[in-house]
């Protein structure tokens, strides 16, 4: 699970129009691009807007006017390091909330999936109160998750137990689940 604090700005457009900062973080799944905005409520002073990987479907790209500031992400980097070293099972980060109401409901459901476990797209659909016919919409919302790793969409698998649909690629999904011990031997 992830303990999160949602902070203003409340939309992606507002977040990106604000004083946006970015940095990169080398991880076992590739170089992560961290994008954030200043927030007095956020641990470490920066609320995440995006955490993405190169070649990821829908990945953020650095925009003109964004400022590179590794120090702004000290807390985020610390928690990511602990996670990838197997010492952290629950993130306590703040992020700038964005997305549609439905996407935010799906993303909040993702945050309840415990470390080292998986659930299905159907499980998430039931949790957010949509029918089995809504599973595809749930998959689409999960695919638009701007906060890979910290909002654990990698923990969602197909009803048959197969790895399905990870915006950063199934190899990375498998690597994250393996790190967490969530894959059957």
C-alpha positions as MATLAB code, in Angstrom:
seq = 'XXXXXXXXXXXXXXXXXXXXXXXXXXXXXXXXXXXXXXXXXXXXXXXXXXXXXXXXXXXXXXXXXXXXXXXXXXXXXXXXXXXXXXXXXXXXXXXXXXXXXXXXXXXXXXXXXXXXXXXXXXXXXXXXXXXXXXXXXXXXXXXXXXXXXXXXXXXXXXXXXXXXXXXXXXXXXXXXXXXXXXXXX';
ca = [
       0.000    0.000    0.000;
       0.995    3.595   -0.394;
       0.248    6.368    2.067;
      -0.290    9.431   -0.055;
      -1.170   12.999    0.499;
      -2.906   14.818   -2.319;
      -1.874   18.436   -2.600;
      -2.758   21.459   -4.714;
      -2.521   21.975   -7.641;
      -5.368   19.604   -8.359;
      -4.998   19.043  -12.080;
      -2.116   18.022  -14.294;
      -2.429   21.234  -16.295;
      -2.170   23.355  -13.154;
       0.718   21.251  -11.893;
       2.665   21.566  -15.103;
       1.961   25.289  -15.348;
       3.411   25.783  -11.866;
       7.124   25.815  -11.061;
       7.814   22.293  -12.259;
      11.000   20.509  -11.282;
      12.465   17.272  -12.554;
      15.341   14.873  -12.103;
      16.226   11.320  -12.976;
      16.784    8.294  -10.800;
      18.712    5.181  -11.855;
      16.727    2.117  -10.858;
      16.867   -1.630  -11.524;
      14.091   -1.168  -14.111;
      15.731    1.762  -15.917;
      16.205    5.478  -15.528;
      13.103    6.980  -13.946;
      12.062   10.533  -14.789;
      10.688   12.251  -11.681;
       8.526   15.343  -12.189;
       7.099   17.382   -9.351;
       5.915   20.670   -7.959;
       6.743   22.418   -4.694;
       4.402   21.618   -1.817;
       4.651   22.588    1.831;
       2.503   19.538    2.727;
       4.729   17.015    0.928;
       7.434   15.086    2.776;
      10.619   16.645    1.449;
       8.737   19.595   -0.054;
       7.972   18.175   -3.506;
       4.731   16.551   -4.650;
       5.116   14.092   -7.512;
       3.304   14.804  -10.756;
       4.863   11.943  -12.698;
       7.263    9.044  -12.283;
       7.936    7.391  -15.629;
      10.373    5.344  -17.665;
      11.781    5.936  -21.140;
       9.817    4.144  -23.855;
       6.830    3.984  -21.498;
       3.488    4.493  -23.184;
       2.370    8.012  -22.206;
       5.639    8.833  -20.429;
       6.347   12.397  -19.384;
       9.018   14.291  -21.267;
      10.951   17.270  -19.981;
       9.347   20.512  -21.155;
      10.760   23.985  -21.704;
      10.576   25.940  -18.465;
      11.004   22.940  -16.190;
      13.923   23.220  -13.806;
      16.286   20.322  -13.062;
      16.540   20.014   -9.261;
      17.725   16.714   -7.796;
      17.585   18.133   -4.250;
      13.825   18.699   -4.573;
      13.394   14.930   -4.824;
      15.615   13.880   -1.901;
      12.707   12.230   -0.047;
      11.352   10.557   -3.187;
      14.812    9.253   -4.085;
      15.355    8.009   -0.532;
      12.103    6.043   -0.566;
      12.749    4.663   -4.061;
      16.227    3.518   -2.993;
      14.785    1.763    0.062;
      12.063    0.144   -2.077;
      14.505   -1.180   -4.659;
      16.769   -2.467   -1.874;
      13.823   -4.362   -0.353;
      13.705   -2.213    2.801;
      10.488   -0.300    2.019;
       7.115   -1.878    1.343;
       4.941    1.223    1.611;
       5.582    4.659    0.123;
       4.645    7.781    2.082;
       4.776   10.393   -0.639;
       2.593   13.260   -1.749;
       1.552   13.846   -5.301;
      -0.338   16.409   -7.299;
      -3.683   14.785   -8.000;
      -4.861   14.603  -11.570;
      -7.028   12.522  -13.865;
     -10.755   12.030  -14.156;
     -12.899   11.044  -11.178;
     -12.976    7.468  -12.477;
      -9.200    7.347  -12.964;
      -8.629    8.671   -9.443;
     -10.959    5.980   -8.022;
      -9.034    3.299   -9.883;
      -5.695    4.751   -8.814;
      -6.803    4.865   -5.157;
      -7.747    1.190   -5.480;
      -4.226    0.450   -6.748;
      -2.812    2.050   -3.622;
      -4.586   -0.546   -1.464;
      -2.844   -3.546   -3.049;
      -0.346   -4.779   -0.455;
       3.333   -5.164   -1.273;
       4.196   -8.635   -2.512;
       0.657   -9.460   -3.664;
      -1.310   -9.201   -6.856;
      -4.941   -8.765   -7.806;
      -6.834   -8.852  -11.071;
      -8.337   -6.145  -13.218;
     -11.731   -7.611  -12.272;
     -10.878   -7.197   -8.575;
     -10.158   -3.513   -9.162;
     -13.374   -3.140  -11.198;
     -15.392   -4.580   -8.301;
     -13.571   -2.381   -5.785;
     -14.444    0.795   -7.711;
     -18.019   -0.331   -8.242;
     -18.040   -0.986  -11.954;
     -19.416   -4.036  -13.723;
     -17.367   -6.764  -15.341;
     -18.030   -4.906  -18.587;
     -16.066   -2.026  -17.020;
     -12.867   -4.061  -16.734;
     -11.583   -2.594  -20.004;
     -12.135    0.949  -18.663;
     -10.284   -0.054  -15.496;
      -7.395   -1.313  -17.630;
      -7.331    1.971  -19.535;
      -7.288    3.977  -16.284;
      -4.483    1.803  -14.916;
      -2.549    2.335  -18.143;
      -2.763    6.096  -17.612;
      -1.301    5.935  -14.103;
       1.357    8.688  -14.103;
       3.116    7.342  -10.998;
       4.667    3.988  -11.853;
       6.175    2.013   -8.995;
       4.797    4.231   -6.196;
       1.206    3.708   -7.318;
       1.595   -0.032   -7.847;
      -0.179   -0.774  -11.113;
       2.416   -3.511  -11.665;
       0.552   -5.579   -9.045;
      -2.506   -5.973  -11.298;
      -2.562   -9.147  -13.406;
      -4.961  -10.959  -15.697;
      -7.750  -13.177  -14.351;
      -5.787  -16.199  -15.600;
      -2.717  -15.155  -13.587;
      -0.827  -13.910  -16.649;
       1.049  -10.638  -16.679;
      -0.843   -8.182  -18.823;
      -0.764   -4.550  -19.876;
       2.043   -2.606  -18.231;
       2.764    0.784  -19.808;
       6.501    0.333  -19.194;
       6.571   -3.194  -20.639;
       5.883   -6.648  -19.261;
       9.585   -7.307  -18.592;
       9.644   -4.401  -16.142;
       6.361   -5.525  -14.568;
       7.849   -8.975  -14.041;
      11.004   -7.460  -12.556;
       9.022   -5.362  -10.046;
       6.833   -8.307   -9.023;
       9.945  -10.460   -8.656;
      11.567   -7.809   -6.466;
       8.488   -7.921   -4.231;
       8.367  -11.728   -4.175;
       4.941  -11.721   -5.789;
       5.718  -14.197   -8.561;
       5.127  -17.912   -8.071;
       8.250  -19.988   -8.584;
];
